[in-house]
Amino acid sequence: MTNIERKQISQRLALFERAAVLFERFGPVVPVAIAFLNGWPTEVQLYPEWQLGESWRLFLSANLYWGASYALSRAVSFAQGSIVP
């Protein structure tokens, strides 16, 4: 791999890393905003009442976004580690 190719890959990884950081920072806000714009849940309920209502969707989607942001940040770190000479 030449230095030019390595530099291009490093620049692309830097952009990907920045996107991962932004997704990690603002990712869980997306399902919360969608939930409240759609009007659910009208109140956040605690277990066991939350199983009957729709507030479980809010918690599930926020946790899924958190898991996706964690996987994205791990992918970036593995990719950066693989191009280091």
N, C-alpha and C positions, 0 to 999 in steps of 0.2 A: 504494500500500500504506500503510495507516495504521500508526501507532505501535503500536497494540494487536496488530495482525496480525504486525508485525515482532518484537515482544517474544515472542509465542507461538512463532513459528518459531525464534527464537533459543533459547528454552528447550528446545524439542524437539531442536534441533541439539546443545545442550549435553549432553542425555541420550544422544543418539546418539554423541557424541564420547566420553563416559565409557564407554559400552559398547564402542566401538572400542578404547579404551586397555586395558580389561580383557581383551578378546579377544586383543589383541596380546601382552599380558603372559602370559596363561594358555592361549592357544590351542594352542601346540605341546605342552603337557603332556597335553592330552586324548588324542591318538592314542598317545602313549607309555604312558599309564595303561591305555588299552584294550588295547594290545598285550600288556603284561605281565599284565593280568588274564586275557586269553585264553590265555596261555602261549606266545606266540610273540614274538619269536624267543627261543629258549633261550640263544643266545649271539649276540653281534654279530660278524659276520664281515666281513672286508675283501674288497675286489675281488681276484680274480675268484670267490672262493668264495661271495660273498653272492648271486650270481645263481642259484645252485642252491638256496639255502635260502630262508627267508621274511623275512630281515632287511631286504630291499629295501622291503618294505611299510612298515616303520617309518620309514625315511628319506623315502620318497615322501609318506606322509601328513603327516609333520612339515613338509616343504617346502610341501605344498599348503595347510596351515593357515597357514603364514607368508605365503604369497602372498595368501591371502584376507584376512588381517589388514592387509597392506600396501594392498590394494585398498580395504578399508573405511576406512582412515585417509585415503587420497587422496580418496575420495568425500566424506568429512566436510570436508576442507579446501577442496575445490571448492565444496561447498554453502555453506560459511561465506563464501567469497569472493563468491559470487553474490548474497548478500542485503545486503552492505555497501552503503549508499547512496552 
